[in-house]
Amino acid sequence: MAETVEHHKVKRVYGRRMGRPMHKARLDVLDTILPRRKVGEELLTEKADKTPDDIFGETVDRLHFEIGFGNGEHLHYIMEQFPDDYFIGAEPYINGMTAFLKDFGSEDVPKNFRVHMDDALMVLNSLKDASVDFLYILNPDPWPKSRHHKRRIVSPQNLEVFARVLKDGGVMLQTTDVDDLAEWMVTQTVNCPHFEWTAERPEDWKTAPNGWMATRYENKGKDAGRSQTYLVYKRRPRS
Ligand SMILES: C[S@@+](CC[C@H](N)C(=O)[O-])C[C@H]1O[C@@H](n2cnc3c(N)ncnc32)[C@H](O)[C@@H]1O
């Protein structure tokens, strides 16, 4: 318990937690769905000792993990594409979390997902090695000022965590419409010995992967004339 309290003393996430005020109906999901589908506090040990089975209370074959899912459009989409898989999404922005959860409407809320309304690293650091099949980092905050670059989620330190939790051959997908950030993410990731960048030619990072669904955020960038970069990496086998 003391450890859980510690988490909240530290400023773990930069950026906003709350945007425009929300109607009560929208906030209701924080009392109804969130308590039933959040990663349990007791599982947030940050000791790399929890399996996906511990989190879901059943056998998990394939696990997808999305860091900073925004309004959750991509997370909903992949849940529809792979109904037999399991999903964890982390998003500290309350408006984003409510947007994602309210989209379940009055239908039965599926049991194959969990959310965390805080720093994704709290969950990733709790997972055992080789737990995750797919890791998504879509349009992370660019933090354009040099003095803020250390806040960027794709950093040498975090890449070690991503590599630890990914299974051998597991896939990490990073996207952005900020050219400087794209260059930063590729440089950091190819310098990390655990990842292999799958691109062979420019079309590979300029073209969306097959079956891709662009989020509103991505479309807004395209409408403003920015081009999206899609960076796909494989976790190299452990020797
Ligand atoms: C620019 S938005 C992109 C949202 C979404 N991925 C999309 O493409 O529409 C980046 C999101 O990352 C979230 N974020 C920032 N740091 C995070 C962290 N440490 N863990 C989880 N989410 C984080 C922010 O709250 C924000 O919603």
PDBQT file of the ligand as one rigid body, heavy atoms in Angstrom, charges set to zero:
ROOT
HETATM    1  C1  LIG A 301      -0.834  13.575 -28.608  1.00  0.00    +0.000 C 
HETATM    2  S1  LIG A 301      -1.829  12.498 -27.715  1.00  0.00    +0.000 S 
HETATM    3  C2  LIG A 301      -2.156  11.179 -28.860  1.00  0.00    +0.000 C 
HETATM    4  C3  LIG A 301      -3.353  10.345 -28.504  1.00  0.00    +0.000 C 
HETATM    5  C4  LIG A 301      -3.603   9.092 -29.369  1.00  0.00    +0.000 C 
HETATM    6  N1  LIG A 301      -2.534   8.143 -29.263  1.00  0.00    +0.000 N 
HETATM    7  C5  LIG A 301      -3.868   9.418 -30.816  1.00  0.00    +0.000 C 
HETATM    8  O1  LIG A 301      -3.039   9.108 -31.667  1.00  0.00    +0.000 OA
HETATM    9  O2  LIG A 301      -4.929   9.984 -31.094  1.00  0.00    +0.000 OA
HETATM   10  C6  LIG A 301      -0.658  11.724 -26.601  1.00  0.00    +0.000 C 
HETATM   11  C7  LIG A 301      -1.327  11.071 -25.402  1.00  0.00    +0.000 C 
HETATM   12  O3  LIG A 301      -0.349  10.389 -24.606  1.00  0.00    +0.000 OA
HETATM   13  C8  LIG A 301      -0.773  10.482 -23.250  1.00  0.00    +0.000 C 
HETATM   14  N2  LIG A 301       0.402  10.226 -22.384  1.00  0.00    +0.000 N 
HETATM   15  C9  LIG A 301       1.448  11.048 -22.163  1.00  0.00    +0.000 A 
HETATM   16  N3  LIG A 301       2.330  10.471 -21.322  1.00  0.00    +0.000 NA
HETATM   17  C10 LIG A 301       1.820   9.249 -21.003  1.00  0.00    +0.000 A 
HETATM   18  C11 LIG A 301       2.267   8.184 -20.160  1.00  0.00    +0.000 A 
HETATM   19  N4  LIG A 301       3.404   8.273 -19.477  1.00  0.00    +0.000 N 
HETATM   20  N5  LIG A 301       1.489   7.084 -20.068  1.00  0.00    +0.000 NA
HETATM   21  C12 LIG A 301       0.339   6.990 -20.758  1.00  0.00    +0.000 A 
HETATM   22  N6  LIG A 301      -0.130   7.969 -21.574  1.00  0.00    +0.000 NA
HETATM   23  C13 LIG A 301       0.598   9.079 -21.692  1.00  0.00    +0.000 A 
HETATM   24  C14 LIG A 301      -1.332  11.884 -23.130  1.00  0.00    +0.000 C 
HETATM   25  O4  LIG A 301      -2.232  12.018 -22.041  1.00  0.00    +0.000 OA
HETATM   26  C15 LIG A 301      -2.021  12.064 -24.484  1.00  0.00    +0.000 C 
HETATM   27  O5  LIG A 301      -3.392  11.745 -24.425  1.00  0.00    +0.000 OA
ENDROOT
TORSDOF 0
